[in-house]
Amino acid sequence: MPKLPVIKGRELVIFLESLGFRVIRTKGSHVRLRSEDGQATTVPVHGNKDIPKGLLRKIIREDLEISLDEFLKLYSGYKGK
């Protein structure tokens, strides 16, 4: 099983924007994003805290509907690693 990266909430929002998601609203510390094809997700941006691994896995599998391997490939290309 691939190892998930440690990602901060704000960093995940910026990464999702690079994938074509747009911020549609912010309520408190939660940012709601939607893509052109209708996919939507909510990302908590709690200061400088990391996204919990289980929540990140849920966002990848259920909200983005991509595999963990595909996410890691996209994210590593985004980070320039």
Phi and psi in radians as a Rosetta constraint file:
Dihedral C 1 N 2 CA 2 C 2 CIRCULARHARMONIC -1.206 0.35
Dihedral N 2 CA 2 C 2 N 3 CIRCULARHARMONIC 2.606 0.35
Dihedral C 2 N 3 CA 3 C 3 CIRCULARHARMONIC -1.542 0.35
Dihedral N 3 CA 3 C 3 N 4 CIRCULARHARMONIC 2.238 0.35
Dihedral C 3 N 4 CA 4 C 4 CIRCULARHARMONIC -1.333 0.35
Dihedral N 4 CA 4 C 4 N 5 CIRCULARHARMONIC 2.500 0.35
Dihedral C 4 N 5 CA 5 C 5 CIRCULARHARMONIC -1.336 0.35
Dihedral N 5 CA 5 C 5 N 6 CIRCULARHARMONIC 2.804 0.35
Dihedral C 5 N 6 CA 6 C 6 CIRCULARHARMONIC -1.548 0.35
Dihedral N 6 CA 6 C 6 N 7 CIRCULARHARMONIC 2.077 0.35
Dihedral C 6 N 7 CA 7 C 7 CIRCULARHARMONIC -2.227 0.35
Dihedral N 7 CA 7 C 7 N 8 CIRCULARHARMONIC 2.362 0.35
Dihedral C 7 N 8 CA 8 C 8 CIRCULARHARMONIC -1.405 0.35
Dihedral N 8 CA 8 C 8 N 9 CIRCULARHARMONIC 2.730 0.35
Dihedral C 8 N 9 CA 9 C 9 CIRCULARHARMONIC -1.024 0.35
Dihedral N 9 CA 9 C 9 N 10 CIRCULARHARMONIC -0.829 0.35
Dihedral C 9 N 10 CA 10 C 10 CIRCULARHARMONIC -1.095 0.35
Dihedral N 10 CA 10 C 10 N 11 CIRCULARHARMONIC -0.698 0.35
Dihedral C 10 N 11 CA 11 C 11 CIRCULARHARMONIC -1.111 0.35
Dihedral N 11 CA 11 C 11 N 12 CIRCULARHARMONIC -0.681 0.35
Dihedral C 11 N 12 CA 12 C 12 CIRCULARHARMONIC -1.160 0.35
Dihedral N 12 CA 12 C 12 N 13 CIRCULARHARMONIC -0.688 0.35
Dihedral C 12 N 13 CA 13 C 13 CIRCULARHARMONIC -1.063 0.35
Dihedral N 13 CA 13 C 13 N 14 CIRCULARHARMONIC -0.802 0.35
Dihedral C 13 N 14 CA 14 C 14 CIRCULARHARMONIC -1.112 0.35
Dihedral N 14 CA 14 C 14 N 15 CIRCULARHARMONIC -0.715 0.35
Dihedral C 14 N 15 CA 15 C 15 CIRCULARHARMONIC -1.101 0.35
Dihedral N 15 CA 15 C 15 N 16 CIRCULARHARMONIC -0.778 0.35
Dihedral C 15 N 16 CA 16 C 16 CIRCULARHARMONIC -1.130 0.35
Dihedral N 16 CA 16 C 16 N 17 CIRCULARHARMONIC -0.606 0.35
Dihedral C 16 N 17 CA 17 C 17 CIRCULARHARMONIC -1.113 0.35
Dihedral N 17 CA 17 C 17 N 18 CIRCULARHARMONIC -0.609 0.35
Dihedral C 17 N 18 CA 18 C 18 CIRCULARHARMONIC -1.212 0.35
Dihedral N 18 CA 18 C 18 N 19 CIRCULARHARMONIC -0.355 0.35
Dihedral C 18 N 19 CA 19 C 19 CIRCULARHARMONIC -1.557 0.35
Dihedral N 19 CA 19 C 19 N 20 CIRCULARHARMONIC -0.001 0.35
Dihedral C 19 N 20 CA 20 C 20 CIRCULARHARMONIC 1.861 0.35
Dihedral N 20 CA 20 C 20 N 21 CIRCULARHARMONIC 0.078 0.35
Dihedral C 20 N 21 CA 21 C 21 CIRCULARHARMONIC -1.415 0.35
Dihedral N 21 CA 21 C 21 N 22 CIRCULARHARMONIC 2.627 0.35
Dihedral C 21 N 22 CA 22 C 22 CIRCULARHARMONIC -2.141 0.35
Dihedral N 22 CA 22 C 22 N 23 CIRCULARHARMONIC 2.514 0.35
Dihedral C 22 N 23 CA 23 C 23 CIRCULARHARMONIC -1.288 0.35
Dihedral N 23 CA 23 C 23 N 24 CIRCULARHARMONIC 2.139 0.35
Dihedral C 23 N 24 CA 24 C 24 CIRCULARHARMONIC -1.793 0.35
Dihedral N 24 CA 24 C 24 N 25 CIRCULARHARMONIC -0.432 0.35
Dihedral C 24 N 25 CA 25 C 25 CIRCULARHARMONIC -2.906 0.35
Dihedral N 25 CA 25 C 25 N 26 CIRCULARHARMONIC 2.783 0.35
Dihedral C 25 N 26 CA 26 C 26 CIRCULARHARMONIC -2.264 0.35
Dihedral N 26 CA 26 C 26 N 27 CIRCULARHARMONIC 2.220 0.35
Dihedral C 26 N 27 CA 27 C 27 CIRCULARHARMONIC -2.257 0.35
Dihedral N 27 CA 27 C 27 N 28 CIRCULARHARMONIC 1.899 0.35
Dihedral C 27 N 28 CA 28 C 28 CIRCULARHARMONIC 1.165 0.35
Dihedral N 28 CA 28 C 28 N 29 CIRCULARHARMONIC -2.164 0.35
Dihedral C 28 N 29 CA 29 C 29 CIRCULARHARMONIC -1.805 0.35
Dihedral N 29 CA 29 C 29 N 30 CIRCULARHARMONIC 0.312 0.35
Dihedral C 29 N 30 CA 30 C 30 CIRCULARHARMONIC -1.998 0.35
Dihedral N 30 CA 30 C 30 N 31 CIRCULARHARMONIC 2.289 0.35
Dihedral C 30 N 31 CA 31 C 31 CIRCULARHARMONIC -1.906 0.35
Dihedral N 31 CA 31 C 31 N 32 CIRCULARHARMONIC 2.213 0.35
Dihedral C 31 N 32 CA 32 C 32 CIRCULARHARMONIC -1.755 0.35
Dihedral N 32 CA 32 C 32 N 33 CIRCULARHARMONIC 2.237 0.35
Dihedral C 32 N 33 CA 33 C 33 CIRCULARHARMONIC -2.143 0.35
Dihedral N 33 CA 33 C 33 N 34 CIRCULARHARMONIC 2.603 0.35
Dihedral C 33 N 34 CA 34 C 34 CIRCULARHARMONIC -2.443 0.35
Dihedral N 34 CA 34 C 34 N 35 CIRCULARHARMONIC 2.485 0.35
Dihedral C 34 N 35 CA 35 C 35 CIRCULARHARMONIC -1.687 0.35
Dihedral N 35 CA 35 C 35 N 36 CIRCULARHARMONIC 2.978 0.35
Dihedral C 35 N 36 CA 36 C 36 CIRCULARHARMONIC -1.074 0.35
Dihedral N 36 CA 36 C 36 N 37 CIRCULARHARMONIC -0.577 0.35
Dihedral C 36 N 37 CA 37 C 37 CIRCULARHARMONIC -1.530 0.35
Dihedral N 37 CA 37 C 37 N 38 CIRCULARHARMONIC 0.142 0.35
Dihedral C 37 N 38 CA 38 C 38 CIRCULARHARMONIC 1.717 0.35
Dihedral N 38 CA 38 C 38 N 39 CIRCULARHARMONIC -0.103 0.35
Dihedral C 38 N 39 CA 39 C 39 CIRCULARHARMONIC -1.171 0.35
Dihedral N 39 CA 39 C 39 N 40 CIRCULARHARMONIC 2.461 0.35
Dihedral C 39 N 40 CA 40 C 40 CIRCULARHARMONIC -2.403 0.35
Dihedral N 40 CA 40 C 40 N 41 CIRCULARHARMONIC 2.638 0.35
Dihedral C 40 N 41 CA 41 C 41 CIRCULARHARMONIC -2.655 0.35
Dihedral N 41 CA 41 C 41 N 42 CIRCULARHARMONIC 2.794 0.35
Dihedral C 41 N 42 CA 42 C 42 CIRCULARHARMONIC -2.114 0.35
Dihedral N 42 CA 42 C 42 N 43 CIRCULARHARMONIC 2.279 0.35
Dihedral C 42 N 43 CA 43 C 43 CIRCULARHARMONIC -2.071 0.35
Dihedral N 43 CA 43 C 43 N 44 CIRCULARHARMONIC 2.187 0.35
Dihedral C 43 N 44 CA 44 C 44 CIRCULARHARMONIC -1.364 0.35
Dihedral N 44 CA 44 C 44 N 45 CIRCULARHARMONIC 2.299 0.35
Dihedral C 44 N 45 CA 45 C 45 CIRCULARHARMONIC -2.064 0.35
Dihedral N 45 CA 45 C 45 N 46 CIRCULARHARMONIC 1.448 0.35
Dihedral C 45 N 46 CA 46 C 46 CIRCULARHARMONIC -1.704 0.35
Dihedral N 46 CA 46 C 46 N 47 CIRCULARHARMONIC 1.472 0.35
Dihedral C 46 N 47 CA 47 C 47 CIRCULARHARMONIC 1.055 0.35
Dihedral N 47 CA 47 C 47 N 48 CIRCULARHARMONIC -2.184 0.35
Dihedral C 47 N 48 CA 48 C 48 CIRCULARHARMONIC -1.909 0.35
Dihedral N 48 CA 48 C 48 N 49 CIRCULARHARMONIC 0.442 0.35
Dihedral C 48 N 49 CA 49 C 49 CIRCULARHARMONIC -1.456 0.35
Dihedral N 49 CA 49 C 49 N 50 CIRCULARHARMONIC 2.646 0.35
Dihedral C 49 N 50 CA 50 C 50 CIRCULARHARMONIC -1.357 0.35
Dihedral N 50 CA 50 C 50 N 51 CIRCULARHARMONIC 2.680 0.35
Dihedral C 50 N 51 CA 51 C 51 CIRCULARHARMONIC -1.283 0.35
Dihedral N 51 CA 51 C 51 N 52 CIRCULARHARMONIC 2.253 0.35
Dihedral C 51 N 52 CA 52 C 52 CIRCULARHARMONIC -1.031 0.35
Dihedral N 52 CA 52 C 52 N 53 CIRCULARHARMONIC 2.531 0.35
Dihedral C 52 N 53 CA 53 C 53 CIRCULARHARMONIC -0.986 0.35
Dihedral N 53 CA 53 C 53 N 54 CIRCULARHARMONIC -0.746 0.35
Dihedral C 53 N 54 CA 54 C 54 CIRCULARHARMONIC -1.120 0.35
Dihedral N 54 CA 54 C 54 N 55 CIRCULARHARMONIC -0.715 0.35
Dihedral C 54 N 55 CA 55 C 55 CIRCULARHARMONIC -1.180 0.35
Dihedral N 55 CA 55 C 55 N 56 CIRCULARHARMONIC -0.724 0.35
Dihedral C 55 N 56 CA 56 C 56 CIRCULARHARMONIC -1.073 0.35
Dihedral N 56 CA 56 C 56 N 57 CIRCULARHARMONIC -0.751 0.35
Dihedral C 56 N 57 CA 57 C 57 CIRCULARHARMONIC -1.081 0.35
Dihedral N 57 CA 57 C 57 N 58 CIRCULARHARMONIC -0.706 0.35
Dihedral C 57 N 58 CA 58 C 58 CIRCULARHARMONIC -1.131 0.35
Dihedral N 58 CA 58 C 58 N 59 CIRCULARHARMONIC -0.762 0.35
Dihedral C 58 N 59 CA 59 C 59 CIRCULARHARMONIC -1.069 0.35
Dihedral N 59 CA 59 C 59 N 60 CIRCULARHARMONIC -0.761 0.35
Dihedral C 59 N 60 CA 60 C 60 CIRCULARHARMONIC -1.157 0.35
Dihedral N 60 CA 60 C 60 N 61 CIRCULARHARMONIC -0.899 0.35
Dihedral C 60 N 61 CA 61 C 61 CIRCULARHARMONIC -1.273 0.35
Dihedral N 61 CA 61 C 61 N 62 CIRCULARHARMONIC -0.852 0.35
Dihedral C 61 N 62 CA 62 C 62 CIRCULARHARMONIC -1.631 0.35
Dihedral N 62 CA 62 C 62 N 63 CIRCULARHARMONIC -0.704 0.35
Dihedral C 62 N 63 CA 63 C 63 CIRCULARHARMONIC -1.488 0.35
Dihedral N 63 CA 63 C 63 N 64 CIRCULARHARMONIC -0.831 0.35
Dihedral C 63 N 64 CA 64 C 64 CIRCULARHARMONIC -1.438 0.35
Dihedral N 64 CA 64 C 64 N 65 CIRCULARHARMONIC -0.383 0.35
Dihedral C 64 N 65 CA 65 C 65 CIRCULARHARMONIC 0.969 0.35
Dihedral N 65 CA 65 C 65 N 66 CIRCULARHARMONIC 0.821 0.35
Dihedral C 65 N 66 CA 66 C 66 CIRCULARHARMONIC -2.251 0.35
Dihedral N 66 CA 66 C 66 N 67 CIRCULARHARMONIC 2.888 0.35
Dihedral C 66 N 67 CA 67 C 67 CIRCULARHARMONIC -1.398 0.35
Dihedral N 67 CA 67 C 67 N 68 CIRCULARHARMONIC 2.833 0.35
Dihedral C 67 N 68 CA 68 C 68 CIRCULARHARMONIC -1.107 0.35
Dihedral N 68 CA 68 C 68 N 69 CIRCULARHARMONIC -0.675 0.35
Dihedral C 68 N 69 CA 69 C 69 CIRCULARHARMONIC -1.089 0.35
Dihedral N 69 CA 69 C 69 N 70 CIRCULARHARMONIC -0.747 0.35
Dihedral C 69 N 70 CA 70 C 70 CIRCULARHARMONIC -1.127 0.35
Dihedral N 70 CA 70 C 70 N 71 CIRCULARHARMONIC -0.720 0.35
Dihedral C 70 N 71 CA 71 C 71 CIRCULARHARMONIC -1.071 0.35
Dihedral N 71 CA 71 C 71 N 72 CIRCULARHARMONIC -0.806 0.35
Dihedral C 71 N 72 CA 72 C 72 CIRCULARHARMONIC -1.085 0.35
Dihedral N 72 CA 72 C 72 N 73 CIRCULARHARMONIC -0.660 0.35
Dihedral C 72 N 73 CA 73 C 73 CIRCULARHARMONIC -1.120 0.35
Dihedral N 73 CA 73 C 73 N 74 CIRCULARHARMONIC -0.802 0.35
Dihedral C 73 N 74 CA 74 C 74 CIRCULARHARMONIC -1.126 0.35
Dihedral N 74 CA 74 C 74 N 75 CIRCULARHARMONIC -0.759 0.35
Dihedral C 74 N 75 CA 75 C 75 CIRCULARHARMONIC -1.203 0.35
Dihedral N 75 CA 75 C 75 N 76 CIRCULARHARMONIC -0.665 0.35
Dihedral C 75 N 76 CA 76 C 76 CIRCULARHARMONIC -1.197 0.35
Dihedral N 76 CA 76 C 76 N 77 CIRCULARHARMONIC -0.607 0.35
Dihedral C 76 N 77 CA 77 C 77 CIRCULARHARMONIC -1.178 0.35
Dihedral N 77 CA 77 C 77 N 78 CIRCULARHARMONIC -0.635 0.35
Dihedral C 77 N 78 CA 78 C 78 CIRCULARHARMONIC -1.173 0.35
Dihedral N 78 CA 78 C 78 N 79 CIRCULARHARMONIC -0.742 0.35
Dihedral C 78 N 79 CA 79 C 79 CIRCULARHARMONIC -1.351 0.35
Dihedral N 79 CA 79 C 79 N 80 CIRCULARHARMONIC -0.184 0.35
Dihedral C 79 N 80 CA 80 C 80 CIRCULARHARMONIC 1.292 0.35
Dihedral N 80 CA 80 C 80 N 81 CIRCULARHARMONIC 0.513 0.35
